[in-house]
């Protein structure tokens, strides 16, 4: 079950992915997928991560997001960071 922070992160992530990758259908954006799976190149991945962290006002370094394997892990990590 999602925490309220994770629900907010998921919503912001969906919005940002749709803005930067408009060709991706909402139902393709799933926890088990990575941004690369969705067709994002390296610049688009950075743009998505920067935009999401800015909108959520999460001050973690982007390098801390590099090892996260999929969107579910990203949502969980940013949800936890948002509680700090």
C-alpha positions as CSV (number, residue, x, y, z in Angstrom):
1,X,0.0,0.0,0.0
2,X,1.3,3.5,-0.9
3,X,1.9,6.1,1.8
4,X,0.4,9.5,1.2
5,X,3.9,10.8,0.3
6,X,4.3,8.0,-2.3
7,X,0.9,8.8,-3.8
8,X,2.0,12.4,-4.3
9,X,5.4,11.3,-5.8
10,X,3.6,8.9,-8.2
11,X,1.2,11.6,-9.3
12,X,4.0,14.1,-9.9
13,X,6.1,11.5,-11.7
14,X,3.2,10.6,-14.0
15,X,2.7,14.3,-14.8
16,X,6.3,14.9,-15.6
17,X,6.8,11.7,-17.6
18,X,3.8,12.7,-19.7
19,X,5.1,16.2,-20.2
20,X,8.6,15.1,-21.3
21,X,7.6,11.8,-23.0
22,X,4.2,12.6,-24.5
23,X,4.3,9.5,-26.7
24,X,4.2,7.2,-23.6
25,X,0.7,6.1,-22.6
26,X,-0.3,6.4,-19.0
27,X,-0.8,2.6,-18.7
28,X,2.8,2.0,-19.8
29,X,4.1,3.9,-16.7
30,X,4.3,1.1,-14.2
31,X,6.4,0.4,-11.1
32,X,8.4,-2.4,-12.7
33,X,9.5,-0.2,-15.6
34,X,12.5,2.1,-15.8
35,X,12.6,5.5,-17.5
36,X,14.8,3.8,-20.2
37,X,12.1,1.1,-20.7
38,X,9.8,4.0,-21.5
39,X,12.1,5.3,-24.2
40,X,13.8,8.1,-22.3
41,X,17.3,8.9,-23.4
42,X,19.9,10.0,-20.9
43,X,19.0,13.7,-21.2
44,X,15.3,13.1,-20.8
45,X,16.0,10.9,-17.7
46,X,17.9,13.7,-16.1
47,X,15.3,16.2,-17.0
48,X,12.5,14.0,-15.5
49,X,14.5,13.4,-12.3
50,X,15.4,17.1,-11.9
51,X,11.8,18.3,-12.6
52,X,10.3,15.7,-10.2
53,X,12.7,16.5,-7.3
54,X,12.2,20.3,-7.8
55,X,8.4,19.9,-7.8
56,X,8.5,17.8,-4.7
57,X,11.1,20.1,-3.1
58,X,13.3,17.1,-2.3
59,X,16.9,18.1,-1.9
60,X,18.6,14.8,-2.6
61,X,21.6,14.6,-5.0
62,X,20.8,13.1,-8.4
63,X,23.6,10.6,-7.9
64,X,21.5,9.0,-5.1
65,X,18.8,8.1,-7.7
66,X,21.2,6.5,-10.2
67,X,21.1,3.0,-8.8
68,X,17.4,2.8,-8.5
69,X,16.2,-0.1,-10.8
70,X,12.7,1.0,-11.6
71,X,9.9,3.6,-11.1
72,X,8.6,1.7,-8.0
73,X,12.0,2.1,-6.3
74,X,12.2,5.8,-7.4
75,X,8.7,6.4,-5.9
76,X,9.6,4.7,-2.7
77,X,12.9,6.5,-2.3
78,X,11.4,10.0,-3.0
79,X,8.4,9.2,-0.8
80,X,10.8,8.5,2.1
81,X,13.0,11.5,1.3
82,X,9.8,13.7,1.4
83,X,9.2,12.6,5.0
84,X,12.6,13.9,6.2
